[in-house]
Amino acid sequence: MVDWRLYEPLINFARKRSMWIVAFCTGCGGIEMPPLMTSRYDLERFGMMPNPAPRMADLFLITGYVTPKTLKRIIITYEMQPDPKYVLAHGSCPLNGGIYWDAYNAIKHLDKYIPVDVAIAGCMPRPEAVMDGIKKMMELIETGKADGWKRYRENYEYYKKNQDELFGEGWRERTARRWIPWLMNKKKETGGGEQ
């Protein structure tokens, strides 16, 4: 039997150098993403690339203010990602509401609903600050300290309680009911569903 813990440092080194990013550009922080990926900062030199499919992404960037309606999609997207997965909160808004701190519909503490591994302060943070946050994330991954995905699993009741307090119990089922019937009808149209 192979003890995979012996290979963990090598696996973590490879993990930090091959992250795929799914970015939830909910606000003005999203405007910093194009400069990060283009020639001036060239994030791809670190082995990172943007990826619109959450089922293949490692790094989840929340780049702006979060409303309850958006938070539902953020939670669902986060839960779709395979483990290990990492969250980087980009700017002041996901941390404390930013300039929307007194708005009734702005989420003030994203880390109550999903675990945040690295948070970048600023309104809005410059690409250099985002690069520093990503380098910090890489260090945490290599040392095995980026463990938000483990905390989410171990403390799921805490996160679920906070989610249910905001949306009401059974919110996942109510949200899914909106698109599952449409999906089932599509399958029947294409001949993929049961007759």
Helices and strands as residue ranges (DSSP letters): G 4-7, H 8-16, E 20-24, G 28-32, H 33-37, G 43-46, E 49-50, G 54-56, E 59-62, H 68-80, E 86-90, H 92-96, G 98-100, G 110-112, E 118-120, H 127-143, H 148-154, H 156-167, H 171-190
